[in-house]
Amino acid sequence: MKRTIVLLLYVFIVTFAQAQEANKITLKAFIVDKSNQQPIENVIVFLQENNHIGKLVDSTGIFSLSFDSSFLNDTLLVSVLGYKQRLIPLKDISYTDIPFKIELSPNAIILKDFIVEGKKIEILPILEKTFDLFGTNYPNRAHMLDGYYRSLFTEGDKITKVTEADFSLQDAGYKKPAKDNVKIKLNEIRETTDSGNIDSTAIRFFNRVSTVREAPVNPIQNVYERNYIRLFNNPSTVFGSFKNIESKKFEVLEFNDSICHISYPTLWGSTTIKIDLRDYVILEFRRFQYNQEHLVNDVEVKFQKVEGRYYPKSIKSVSPRFINRNSDDDEMEIHYIEFPNVHTDDFKKIKFKEITPRDNSLPELPYHSGFWETYPILLPDWVKESLKNKQPLDQQFIKKTSN
């Protein structure tokens, strides 16, 4: 009897593993200059919606990406300074042993000005005016944000942990440092257990490094402080001063009467900013950092206009997850915050006893399944599918939050 059970278990494991591999897709491609068919190096390639899957292409121009078939509705983004960015739907790509050719067209790099429809456009005055209006365009007094937080820990295209939280965030205004002037109240939370390949020694080392650089332990505040415009009074940050970017070489991605969308190189990567020329305000910015073939950091922030000022609409951060000493495991952490509502007057201030401290992890709260069943922001289907391989999703949340 025992031998029969063992045999059945073995058959189940083998069948399950084969099914998992059957769902895998490998994209093989090479990138060349359209004008001379020569390979292009230092190209960033990643899936637009699932940007933890991507890499920096080496001097051969050849790369491969493996992902689950559920990602086929996504789009491959191909970007490098000096060439026009390409967006290629994954459904339009041939998945064979013969590498798929991606051609990039050269794009002019400018220092100070360029021509649009016969009109000379100067970049630096646009940037300087945008920086001068930071104090006018962004919040300068106390406000409250209704927030939704999601974190996904991944290994390749597999999910190893999910956390979701509903929270309130009180900010004293952008003229004051975030460290002591942002208060977060956790309203609801649910999370699964962590199935990642965790090495406790590596975790302790990384925690010591985080403490030295004073990074917030609270993951919500950590992501919120990656809104570098929030820190524009700090000269060492990306948008700390106009001098940080006035000497850069720029690539124009889009320009018309209302939008100026440009990219420029930064340490180990690039930064793109989209400026609304009607208000001279940064609507979106994204900062990539790569080291060899590995992503170091990817931060994307979008803003929304409320009562004449621009508040964060969403913040997304993707970075390696340092949980063991093996750098080839492709463990990543994806943090996403959405702010559906902004309150500027007559909001109820967060009490001291309600604050989730900056230097603390998120606390565990009782799991209310009914709250999440009616929550307006849903987990993506590919996340649910990835987690279903373990046990029903609701049971995973109950097990974690009832400990």
C-alpha positions as CSV (number, residue, x, y, z in Angstrom):
1,M,0.0,0.0,0.0
2,K,2.8,2.4,1.0
3,R,4.6,1.7,-2.3
4,T,1.4,2.4,-4.3
5,I,1.0,5.8,-2.5
6,V,4.6,6.7,-3.1
7,L,4.3,5.7,-6.7
8,L,1.2,7.8,-7.2
9,L,2.8,10.8,-5.5
10,Y,5.8,10.5,-7.8
11,V,3.6,10.4,-10.8
12,F,1.7,13.5,-9.6
13,I,5.0,15.4,-9.0
14,V,6.4,14.5,-12.4
15,T,3.1,15.3,-14.2
16,F,2.9,18.7,-12.3
17,A,6.5,19.6,-13.2
18,Q,5.9,18.7,-16.9
19,A,2.7,20.8,-16.9
20,Q,4.6,23.8,-15.5
21,E,7.3,23.4,-18.2
22,A,4.7,23.2,-20.9
23,N,3.4,26.6,-19.9
24,K,6.9,28.1,-20.3
25,I,7.8,30.2,-23.3
26,T,11.3,31.2,-24.3
27,L,11.8,34.2,-26.5
28,K,15.1,34.2,-28.4
29,A,16.0,37.4,-30.2
30,F,18.8,39.6,-31.4
31,I,18.8,43.4,-31.8
32,V,20.4,45.3,-34.6
33,D,20.7,48.8,-36.0
34,K,18.2,49.1,-38.8
35,S,20.5,51.3,-40.9
36,N,23.6,49.0,-40.9
37,Q,22.4,45.7,-39.4
38,Q,25.1,45.8,-36.7
39,P,24.3,44.5,-33.2
40,I,23.5,47.0,-30.5
41,E,24.7,46.7,-26.9
42,N,23.3,48.0,-23.6
43,V,19.7,47.7,-24.8
44,I,17.2,47.3,-22.0
45,V,14.5,44.7,-22.8
46,F,11.6,43.8,-20.4
47,L,7.9,43.0,-20.3
48,Q,6.0,46.3,-20.0
49,E,3.4,45.1,-17.4
50,N,5.7,42.5,-15.7
51,N,8.9,44.4,-15.8
52,H,10.6,42.1,-13.3
53,I,11.2,39.9,-16.4
54,G,13.9,41.6,-18.4
55,K,17.6,42.2,-18.8
56,L,20.4,44.3,-20.2
57,V,21.6,43.0,-23.6
58,D,25.4,42.6,-24.1
59,S,27.6,43.5,-27.1
60,T,26.4,40.6,-29.2
61,G,22.9,42.0,-29.3
62,I,21.5,38.5,-28.5
63,F,19.3,37.7,-25.6
64,S,16.6,35.3,-24.4
65,L,13.7,35.7,-21.9
66,S,11.6,32.9,-20.4
67,F,8.1,33.5,-19.1
68,D,4.8,31.8,-18.5
69,S,2.3,31.6,-21.4
70,S,-0.2,33.7,-19.3
71,F,2.1,36.7,-20.1
72,L,1.4,36.6,-23.9
73,N,-1.0,39.6,-23.6
74,D,2.0,41.6,-22.4
75,T,4.3,43.8,-24.6
76,L,8.1,43.6,-25.0
77,L,9.7,47.1,-24.5
78,V,13.0,47.6,-26.2
79,S,14.9,50.7,-25.2
80,V,18.4,52.2,-25.5
81,L,19.7,55.8,-25.7
82,G,20.2,56.9,-29.3
83,Y,17.5,54.7,-30.8
84,K,13.7,55.0,-31.0
85,Q,12.0,52.9,-28.4
86,R,10.0,49.9,-29.7
87,L,7.0,48.2,-28.2
88,I,6.3,44.7,-29.6
89,P,3.2,42.7,-28.5
90,L,4.4,39.2,-27.4
91,K,1.7,37.7,-29.6
92,D,3.4,39.1,-32.7
93,I,6.7,37.3,-32.0
94,S,7.7,34.0,-33.5
95,Y,8.8,31.5,-30.8
96,T,11.2,29.2,-32.5
97,D,14.9,28.1,-32.2
98,I,15.7,30.8,-34.8
99,P,16.2,34.1,-33.0
100,F,13.7,36.8,-33.7
101,K,15.3,39.9,-35.3
102,I,14.5,43.3,-33.7
103,E,15.5,46.3,-35.7
104,L,16.0,49.7,-34.0
105,S,16.0,53.0,-35.8
106,P,18.6,55.6,-34.8
107,N,17.2,58.6,-32.9
108,A,18.9,62.0,-32.7
109,I,20.7,62.8,-29.4
110,I,20.5,66.5,-28.6
111,L,22.5,68.7,-26.3
112,K,20.3,71.9,-26.2
113,D,17.8,72.2,-29.0
114,F,16.0,70.5,-31.9
115,I,13.6,71.3,-34.7
116,V,9.9,70.5,-34.7
117,E,7.9,71.4,-37.8
118,G,10.5,74.1,-38.7
119,K,10.4,75.6,-35.2
120,K,13.5,75.5,-33.0
121,I,12.8,74.0,-29.5
122,E,15.2,74.5,-26.6
123,I,15.1,71.8,-23.9
124,L,17.0,73.5,-21.1
125,P,14.5,76.5,-20.7
126,I,11.7,73.9,-20.5
127,L,13.5,71.9,-17.8
128,E,14.5,75.0,-15.9
129,K,11.0,76.4,-15.8
130,T,9.6,73.0,-14.8
131,F,12.1,72.9,-11.9
132,D,11.3,76.4,-10.8
133,L,7.6,75.6,-10.5
134,F,8.1,72.5,-8.3
135,G,7.1,74.4,-5.3
136,T,3.9,75.7,-7.0
137,N,2.8,72.5,-8.8
138,Y,3.3,69.9,-6.1
139,P,1.7,69.8,-2.6
140,N,3.1,72.4,-0.1
141,R,0.7,71.7,2.7
142,A,-0.8,68.8,4.7
143,H,-3.0,66.3,2.8
144,M,-4.3,62.8,3.1
145,L,-4.1,60.0,0.5
146,D,-6.2,56.9,0.4
147,G,-3.8,54.2,-0.6
148,Y,-3.6,50.6,-1.9
149,Y,-0.4,48.6,-1.6
150,R,0.6,45.4,-3.3
151,S,4.0,43.6,-3.1
152,L,4.9,40.5,-5.2
153,F,8.0,38.5,-4.4
154,T,9.0,36.5,-7.5
155,E,11.5,33.9,-8.6
156,G,11.6,34.0,-12.4
157,D,8.0,34.2,-13.4
158,K,6.8,32.4,-10.2
159,I,5.2,34.2,-7.3
160,T,6.7,33.3,-3.9
161,K,4.7,35.8,-1.8
162,V,1.9,38.3,-2.1
163,T,1.0,41.2,0.3
164,E,-1.9,43.6,-0.1
165,A,-2.9,46.4,2.1
166,D,-5.4,49.3,2.4
167,F,-3.9,52.3,4.1
168,S,-4.2,56.0,4.8
169,L,-1.2,58.3,4.3
170,Q,-0.9,61.8,5.8
171,D,1.8,64.0,4.3
172,A,2.8,67.4,5.8
173,G,3.7,68.7,2.4
174,Y,6.7,68.5,0.0
175,K,8.7,71.3,1.7
176,K,9.3,69.1,4.7
177,P,11.4,66.0,4.8
178,A,9.5,62.7,4.3
179,K,11.3,60.9,7.1
180,D,9.5,62.8,10.0
181,N,6.5,64.2,8.2
182,V,4.7,61.2,6.6
183,K,2.3,59.2,8.7
184,I,0.9,55.9,7.6
185,K,-2.2,54.1,9.1
186,L,-2.8,50.5,8.1
187,N,-6.5,49.7,7.7
188,E,-6.5,46.2,6.2
189,I,-3.8,43.7,5.2
190,R,-3.5,40.2,3.9
191,E,-0.4,38.2,2.8
192,T,0.7,34.7,2.0
193,T,3.6,32.8,3.5
194,D,7.0,33.2,1.8
195,S,8.1,30.2,-0.4
196,G,11.3,32.0,-1.5
197,N,14.8,30.5,-1.2
198,I,15.6,32.4,2.0
199,D,19.1,32.4,3.6
200,S,18.8,33.9,7.1
201,T,22.4,35.0,7.1
202,A,22.0,37.0,3.9
203,I,18.8,38.6,5.3
204,R,20.6,39.7,8.4
205,F,23.4,41.3,6.4
206,F,21.0,43.1,4.1
207,N,19.1,44.4,7.0
208,R,22.3,45.9,8.5
209,V,23.1,47.6,5.2
210,S,19.5,49.0,5.1
211,T,19.9,50.4,8.6
212,V,23.2,52.1,7.8
213,R,21.6,53.9,4.8
214,E,18.5,54.8,6.9
215,A,16.1,53.2,4.4
216,P,12.6,52.8,5.8
217,V,11.7,49.3,7.0
218,N,8.0,50.0,6.5
219,P,7.7,48.9,2.9
220,I,4.8,51.3,2.1
221,Q,6.9,54.3,3.3
222,N,10.0,52.9,1.5
223,V,8.1,52.9,-1.8
224,Y,6.5,56.3,-1.1
225,E,10.0,57.9,-0.5
226,R,11.0,56.7,-4.0
227,N,8.9,59.6,-5.3
228,Y,12.1,61.6,-5.9
229,I,10.1,64.8,-6.6
230,R,8.9,64.5,-3.0
231,L,12.6,65.0,-2.1
232,F,13.4,67.9,-4.4
233,N,14.8,70.0,-1.6
234,N,17.6,67.4,-1.3
235,P,20.4,68.3,-3.8
236,S,21.7,64.7,-3.9
237,T,18.5,63.2,-5.4
238,V,17.5,62.8,-9.0
239,F,15.5,66.0,-9.1
240,G,17.4,67.7,-6.3
241,S,18.4,70.6,-8.5
242,F,18.4,71.7,-12.2
243,K,22.2,71.3,-12.2
244,N,21.8,67.5,-11.9
245,I,20.5,67.3,-15.5
246,E,21.3,70.5,-17.3
247,S,24.6,69.0,-18.7
248,K,23.0,65.8,-20.0
249,K,22.5,64.6,-23.5
250,F,18.8,64.2,-24.2
251,E,16.7,62.0,-26.5
252,V,13.3,63.3,-27.5
253,L,10.6,60.5,-27.3
254,E,7.6,62.7,-27.9
255,F,7.0,66.4,-28.4
256,N,3.9,68.4,-29.3
257,D,2.0,71.5,-28.0
258,S,1.2,69.9,-24.6
259,I,3.8,67.1,-24.0
260,C,7.6,67.0,-23.8
261,H,8.8,63.4,-23.2
262,I,12.5,63.0,-23.0
263,S,15.1,60.5,-21.8
264,Y,18.7,61.1,-20.6
265,P,21.5,58.8,-19.2
266,T,22.1,58.4,-15.5
267,L,24.4,56.1,-13.5
268,W,24.0,52.5,-14.8
269,G,20.9,53.4,-16.7
270,S,18.5,56.2,-17.8
271,T,15.7,58.4,-16.7
272,T,12.7,59.4,-18.7
273,I,10.4,62.3,-17.8
274,K,7.1,63.4,-19.3
275,I,6.3,67.1,-18.9
276,D,2.9,68.7,-19.4
277,L,3.8,72.0,-21.2
278,R,0.5,73.6,-20.1
279,D,1.6,73.7,-16.5
280,Y,5.3,72.9,-16.9
281,V,4.9,69.9,-14.5
282,I,6.4,66.4,-14.6
283,L,3.4,64.1,-15.1
284,E,5.5,60.9,-15.1
285,F,9.0,59.8,-14.5
286,R,10.8,56.5,-14.7
287,R,14.3,55.6,-13.6
288,F,16.1,52.5,-14.8
289,Q,19.4,51.2,-13.3
290,Y,21.1,48.0,-14.6
291,N,24.4,46.4,-13.6
292,Q,25.7,44.1,-16.3
293,E,22.6,41.9,-17.2
294,H,20.8,42.5,-13.9
295,L,18.2,45.0,-12.9
296,V,19.3,47.2,-10.0
297,N,16.3,49.4,-9.7
298,D,13.3,50.5,-11.7
299,V,11.1,53.2,-10.3
300,E,8.0,54.6,-12.1
301,V,5.9,57.5,-10.7
302,K,2.7,59.0,-12.2
303,F,0.9,62.1,-11.0
304,Q,-2.7,63.3,-11.0
305,K,-4.1,66.9,-10.8
306,V,-6.3,67.7,-7.9
307,E,-7.4,71.2,-7.1
308,G,-4.6,72.8,-9.1
309,R,-1.7,70.7,-7.7
310,Y,-0.2,67.4,-8.7
311,Y,-0.3,64.5,-6.2
312,P,1.1,60.9,-6.8
313,K,-1.3,58.7,-8.6
314,S,0.8,55.5,-8.6
315,I,4.3,54.5,-7.6
316,K,5.9,51.2,-8.8
317,S,9.3,49.9,-7.8
318,V,11.1,46.8,-9.0
319,S,14.4,45.6,-7.6
320,P,16.4,42.4,-6.8
321,R,15.4,40.6,-3.6
322,F,18.5,39.9,-1.5
323,I,17.4,36.8,0.4
324,N,20.4,34.5,-0.3
325,R,23.9,34.5,-1.7
326,N,23.0,33.2,-5.1
327,S,22.8,36.1,-7.6
328,D,21.4,33.9,-10.4
329,D,18.1,33.0,-8.8
330,D,16.3,35.9,-10.3
331,E,14.4,36.7,-7.1
332,M,12.7,40.1,-7.4
333,E,10.5,42.3,-5.4
334,I,7.7,44.3,-7.0
335,H,6.1,47.1,-4.9
336,Y,3.1,49.0,-6.2
337,I,1.1,51.8,-4.6
338,E,-2.1,53.4,-6.0
339,F,-3.7,56.5,-4.6
340,P,-7.4,56.6,-5.8
341,N,-8.4,59.6,-3.6
342,V,-6.7,62.8,-2.4
343,H,-8.1,64.8,0.5
344,T,-6.8,68.4,1.0
345,D,-9.3,69.8,3.5
346,D,-11.3,68.5,6.5
347,F,-9.6,65.1,6.7
348,K,-9.3,63.2,9.9
349,K,-5.7,63.3,11.1
350,I,-3.9,60.1,11.9
351,K,-3.5,59.6,15.7
352,F,-0.1,58.8,17.2
353,K,-1.3,55.3,18.3
354,E,-2.6,54.5,14.8
355,I,0.8,55.2,13.1
356,T,2.6,52.3,11.5
357,P,6.2,53.4,12.2
358,R,8.7,54.1,9.5
359,D,11.2,51.7,11.1
360,N,8.8,48.8,11.6
361,S,7.5,46.0,9.3
362,L,3.8,46.0,8.5
363,P,1.9,44.4,11.4
364,E,-0.4,41.4,11.0
365,L,-4.1,42.1,11.3
366,P,-7.2,39.8,11.3
367,Y,-8.1,38.7,7.8
368,H,-11.5,40.0,6.6
369,S,-12.2,38.1,3.4
370,G,-15.4,40.1,2.8
371,F,-13.4,43.3,2.6
372,W,-11.2,42.0,-0.1
373,E,-14.0,40.4,-2.1
374,T,-15.6,43.8,-2.7
375,Y,-12.3,45.7,-2.9
376,P,-12.2,47.8,-6.2
377,I,-8.6,47.0,-7.0
378,L,-8.1,43.3,-7.9
379,L,-5.1,41.1,-8.0
380,P,-4.0,40.4,-11.7
381,D,-5.2,37.1,-13.1
382,W,-1.6,35.9,-13.7
383,V,-0.8,36.4,-9.9
384,K,-3.9,34.3,-9.0
385,E,-3.0,31.6,-11.4
386,S,0.6,31.4,-10.1
387,L,-0.6,31.1,-6.5
388,K,-3.3,28.5,-7.2
389,N,-0.6,25.8,-7.7
390,K,-0.1,25.8,-3.9
391,Q,-3.7,25.8,-2.5
392,P,-6.8,28.0,-2.8
393,L,-5.8,31.6,-2.6
394,D,-8.2,32.5,0.3
395,Q,-6.8,29.6,2.4
396,Q,-3.3,31.0,1.9
397,F,-4.3,34.4,3.3
398,I,-6.2,32.9,6.2
399,K,-3.2,30.7,7.2
400,K,-0.8,33.6,7.2
401,T,-3.0,36.1,9.0
402,S,-4.3,33.7,11.7
403,N,-0.8,32.8,13.0
